[in-house]
Amino acid sequence: MSKIPFRFDQVGSLLRPERLKRAREEFKQGTITKEALTKVEDEEIIKVIQKQKQIGLQAVTDGEFRRRWWHLDFIAGLNGITVYDFETTAFGITTEAQGTFVSGPLAFNPAHPFLDHFKFTNEQAGDVIAKQTIPGPNMIYLDSFILSKQYHENPVYEDKKEFIQDLITTYQAAIQAFYDAGCRYLQLDDTSWGGLFDERFRGMIANNGYDPDELIQEFGDITEAVLANKPSDLSVTFHFCKGNFQSHWLYNGSYDKIAERLLSITQFNGFFLEFDDERSGSFEPLKNIQDQRIVLGLVTTKTPDLEDKETLKSRIKEAAKFVPLEQLCLSPQCGFSSTHEGNKVTEEDQWAKLNLVIETAKEVWKD
């Protein structure tokens, strides 16, 4: 097996086919059953896995076709979590959204639906690796605990340390459960680190009684504890972007403030990091890497314009000034459909961008 993450890789989510979107809306309206929706999901996942294999990806996903959100569907399946609806303008547009808060003792649900979802994907993957993506633990810590008005109105834990221990135990159990289901490539998607360098979110964190600089260390400590008991033959990667919602982003700022702590987490095999525009800053923070791989997210999923291959090669060369070329890989900067609505690109754009990633990587690296 080639080293994970692969020289050319992907983040996870893919644009939902129109047939799937229609079926989901019909289920929401009550005109088809859950079984009928699942049948459509199964059929569309089989097709999208075949397409990923056809273009040559070495790790395939289910496109997150069974999810509404990249993160909330997993979090909602845990014990001790409540989901609620609200309206947000956080991404620069007014839209319906959902949030979560800790409403009881946090624990992993051994009947979590994602386990069966993974088993289906793994079966369809055949001779390539099935990659499973889940949100990282600090998504819950930041959104469902620290910044949650609902939680603070009805706190469950007397001591923050008790919550953190339950959070760690929950994720350790989740990692083991996916491993037992056959998973050997797990990715933690975690945008919460962006709140630690975005000035607006740092202010919100401080207003809730927390020091965002202290949380940088704490986020790292929690992540390391979550990974402390992971099986030796399970590859785990980390994906960070600054938000991805219908081609809009959430956080602003550079990696400088978090890079030293984040990139010191050696239990990760690699880091998928966003570098698709000037908001990402320079590659200099990557000098903090040790022997893990860095997957450069140079190809944007937010706009349809296809990147220039020679420009991508030039940027890889620029990054290699701070990280040895053999530790670098290439991918899109995020998924194409972090929510079921998808980004403002077409399926044709999506496959063209993934093909470009593969072609460019094969020309840059021999392995």
Salt bridges, closest charged atoms under 4 A:
ASP9 OD1 - LYS131 NZ 3.71
GLU18 OE2 - LYS21 NZ 3.86
GLU41 OE2 - ARG24 NH2 3.08
GLU41 OE1 - ARG66 NH1 3.26
ASP42 OD1 - ARG66 NH2 2.81
GLU43 OE1 - ARG19 NH2 2.49
GLU43 OE2 - LYS39 NZ 2.59
GLU44 OE2 - ARG19 NH1 2.97
GLU44 OE2 - LYS47 NZ 3.09
GLU64 OE2 - ARG67 NH1 3.73
ASP127 OD1 - LYS53 NZ 3.67
ASP189 OD1 - HIS239 ND1 3.39
ASP213 OD1 - ARG202 NH1 3.08
GLU218 OE2 - LYS160 NZ 3.00
ASP221 OD1 - ARG261 NH2 2.86
GLU224 OE1 - ARG261 NH2 2.83
ASP233 OD2 - ARG184 NE 3.62
GLU274 OE2 - ARG279 NH2 3.70
GLU274 OE1 - LYS302 NZ 3.90
ASP277 OD2 - ARG279 NE 3.33
GLU284 OE2 - LYS287 NZ 3.27
GLU307 OE1 - LYS353 NZ 3.05
GLU310 OE2 - LYS313 NZ 3.56
GLU341 OE2 - HIS340 NE2 3.46
GLU359 OE1 - LYS309 NZ 3.53
GLU363 OE2 - LYS309 NZ 2.93
GLU363 OE1 - LYS313 NZ 2.49
ASP367 OD1 - ARG7 NE 2.81
ASP367 OD2 - ARG293 NH2 4.00
